[in-house]
Amino acid sequence: MVDATLYDRLGGEPAVGAVVNEFYDRVLADERVAHHFEDVDMSAQRSHQTKFLSAVTGGPMQYEGDDMETAHEGMAITDAEFDAIAGHLDGALREFDVDDADREAVMETVEGFRDDIVEE
């Protein structure tokens, strides 16, 4: 499967959804960042994030949300919070034994959004 997308290599929608669920379980258990999700419909958020992660890894799902800067505007997310949340994604990917190269590719994609998300 040399031509497989990162999405395909991750295992498609079921695997991406499982990673997203593990990711949010970790985020919500982390007092450093959980406050950002206090008034968020987490079922909708998990679905939204699954579509986003699917879209940025070459999957067929279309992400129809706001751009990252608009979506995170006014949240006052710091670099430390971004790092904590990214660390939880990395941990979730490791939990599902995602190949190191694919995990690093996901993390590089996420890192590319830092300037749009971090405000402080």
DAWOVEN-V730072 format. One record per residue. N is the residue number from 1. RES is the residue in one small letter. PHI is phi in degrees with one decimal (999 if undefined). OMEGA is omega in degrees with one decimal (* if undefined). BURIAL is + if it has 16 or more other ideal C-beta (glycine too) atoms within 10 Angstrom, else -. Layout:
BEGIN
n: [N:N]
res: [RES:RES]
phi: [PHI:PHI]
omega: [OMEGA:OMEGA]
burial: [BURIAL:BURIAL]
END
This chain:
BEGIN
n: [1:2:3:4:5:6:7:8:9:10:11:12:13:14:15:16:17:18:19:20:21:22:23:24:25:26:27:28:29:30:31:32:33:34:35:36:37:38:39:40:41:42:43:44:45:46:47:48:49:50:51:52:53:54:55:56:57:58:59:60:61:62:63:64:65:66:67:68:69:70:71:72:73:74:75:76:77:78:79:80:81:82:83:84:85:86:87:88:89:90:91:92:93:94:95:96:97:98:99:100:101:102:103:104:105:106:107:108:109:110:111:112:113:114:115:116:117:118:119:120]
res: [m:v:d:a:t:l:y:d:r:l:g:g:e:p:a:v:g:a:v:v:n:e:f:y:d:r:v:l:a:d:e:r:v:a:h:h:f:e:d:v:d:m:s:a:q:r:s:h:q:t:k:f:l:s:a:v:t:g:g:p:m:q:y:e:g:d:d:m:e:t:a:h:e:g:m:a:i:t:d:a:e:f:d:a:i:a:g:h:l:d:g:a:l:r:e:f:d:v:d:d:a:d:r:e:a:v:m:e:t:v:e:g:f:r:d:d:i:v:e:e]
phi: [999:-62.2:-89.7:-64.6:-74.5:-57.8:-54.8:-64.9:-65.8:-71.3:115.5:75.2:-56.5:-60.5:-70.2:-62.5:-61.7:-66.2:-62.9:-61.8:-62.6:-62.8:-57.0:-69.8:-59.4:-68.7:-61.8:-68.0:-87.5:-101.7:-63.7:-69.2:-130.3:-58.6:-60.2:-68.2:-117.0:-60.2:-110.5:-106.5:-72.4:-70.4:-63.3:-65.6:-63.8:-62.7:-63.9:-59.5:-68.0:-61.8:-64.3:-62.6:-63.9:-63.0:-64.0:-77.2:-105.3:92.8:-79.6:-80.8:-72.1:-98.4:-85.8:-118.1:-83.7:-64.7:-65.0:-60.9:-65.1:-65.4:-63.7:-107.8:-59.4:81.1:-84.9:54.4:-73.6:-94.6:-59.1:-62.9:-68.7:-58.7:-60.8:-62.7:-67.4:-61.7:-61.5:-68.8:-66.1:-58.3:-62.7:-65.5:-63.6:-65.0:-56.9:-98.6:54.4:-67.3:-50.1:-54.7:-64.5:-70.3:-60.9:-64.2:-64.7:-63.2:-65.7:-64.5:-62.1:-62.5:-58.3:-63.4:-97.1:-52.0:-63.7:-82.3:-100.3:-77.6:-112.6:-116.1]
omega: [-178.0:-177.2:-178.5:176.3:174.9:176.7:179.3:-179.2:177.1:179.2:177.4:-173.1:-179.4:-179.1:178.4:178.0:178.9:177.4:179.9:178.9:177.9:179.0:-178.0:174.0:179.4:-178.8:-177.2:177.7:-176.1:-176.4:178.1:-173.1:-175.7:-178.1:178.5:-175.1:-175.9:-177.8:-176.4:172.8:-172.0:175.3:177.9:-179.4:179.1:178.1:179.5:-178.6:176.9:177.9:179.9:-178.1:176.3:-178.0:-175.8:176.6:174.7:179.8:-176.0:-177.9:178.2:175.1:-175.6:-179.4:177.0:172.5:-172.4:-179.4:179.5:-177.3:-176.1:-179.1:177.4:-179.1:178.2:178.8:-179.1:174.5:-179.6:177.9:176.4:179.9:179.3:-178.7:176.7:177.6:177.6:175.8:178.0:178.6:178.7:177.5:177.2:179.4:-179.3:174.7:175.7:179.0:-176.1:-178.4:179.4:177.4:179.0:177.7:177.1:-176.7:175.8:177.4:179.2:-180.0:178.9:179.1:-175.4:-175.7:179.0:-174.6:-176.3:-179.1:-175.6:*]
burial: [-:-:-:-:-:+:+:-:+:+:-:+:+:-:-:+:+:+:+:+:-:+:+:+:-:+:+:+:-:-:-:-:+:-:-:+:-:-:-:-:-:-:-:-:-:+:-:+:+:+:+:+:+:+:+:+:+:-:+:-:+:-:+:-:-:-:-:-:-:-:-:+:-:-:-:-:+:-:-:-:+:+:-:-:+:+:-:+:+:+:-:+:+:-:-:-:-:+:-:-:-:-:+:-:+:+:-:-:-:+:-:-:+:-:-:-:+:+:-:-]
END
